[in-house]
């Protein structure tokens, strides 16, 4: 008997969750305009699940979906801690409802500790060499240091993107996007002489410019602390 041409398997994926605090479409649109303008390429076609648990009253499900797709996100469905009747309505309207798995605090802690241990052991096995770029990284240009650190002796312009599986060092202004630990390296860091970035990301955790105001326009380095991005002054 020939093998089946398809096979269903369970898996897990990382999806962006958009938490709505209002059902007013005009307010949502205004905030999306601001957010997407900061890093349009980063958000382009990103899969999004919309969390509606904080919304009360009538919800225009189709209008929310249309608004999300208007900004070139890929709409996946709705989620949130809501009543069974509301979940049923969402599905009857033809939308997906994404259930979230609730795990006990003790189990979450155990999973987190195991994950950190594995990642740390993996990171210690990596001895990254350096990929060096001399000169400005111009708008629209992308540099990727595969299995390496990336060292830019110059500035990274707005609209440019630098990516490394290890650390990123910018000996100049960082005005574009910097993505370190691209393949999963939680100890990766980003260093620059002048922080004015559109977006920074380490091991899948990201900040937009609005989150970098503490050290904006200053020499700084960015790293992960307990799975949260942190910036510090570069002395």
C-alpha positions, 0 to 999 in steps of 0.5 A, a space after each residue: 500500500 502506497 504511503 499517504 500523500 499527507 500526514 497531520 502532526 501536532 506541533 507548536 509555533 511562535 505567533 505574535 499576539 495583538 492584545 486589544 484594549 478597545 473595540 473602537 476601530 479608529 483607535 486601533 487603526 491609529 495605533 497600528 499606523 504608529 507601530 507598523 511605521 516603526 518597522 514595516 518590513 519586520 511586520 510584513 505578513 507576520 502571523 497574528 492572533 488577536 486577543 479580545 478578552 479585555 473587550 466588552 460589548 459588541 465586537 465587530 469580528 469581521 471588521 477587526 480581521 479586515 483591519 489587521 489584514 489592511 496593514 499586511 499582517 496575516 490574520 490567524 484567528 482570535 484568542 483570549 479567556 472568554 466565555 464558551 458561547 463567545 468562542 462558539 459564535 466566533 467559530 460559527 462566523 467562520 473564524 478560528 479560535 486559538 486555545 491557549 494552554 494553561 500550565 501550573 506555575 510550578 510546571 512553568 518554572 520547571 520547563 523554564 529551568 530545563 530550557 535555560 539549562 539546554 540553551 546555556 549548554 548549547 551556547 557554550 558549545 558555540 565559538 563564534 568567529 567575527 564577520 567584519 564589515 567596514 563602512 556604512 550599511 546603507 538603507 535597504 542593505 542587509 548583512 547576515 553573519 551566519 554562525 558568526 558575530 557581526 562587527 560593523 566598523 561604521 554606521 547602520 542607516 535607517 532602513 538597513 538590517 544587520 543580522 548575526 547568529 552571535 553578537 552584533 557590534 556597531 562602531 558607529 550609529 545604529 539607526 536600522 534594525 539589528 537582530 542578534 542570536 538569530 538561530 537561538 542564542 540567549 546570551 547574544 548581545 548588541 553593542 553600538 556607539 549611538 543607539 537610535 535603532 528602529 528595531 533590535 532583537 535577541 533570540 526572538 525577543 524584540 524592541 521597537 524604538 519606543 522601548 529604547 528611550 532610556 539610552 537613546 542617542 547614547 553608547 549602549 548595549 542590549 542583552 537578555 535578562 530573564 527573557 526580557 530585553 534590557 539596555 545598559 550604558 556602554 562605558 
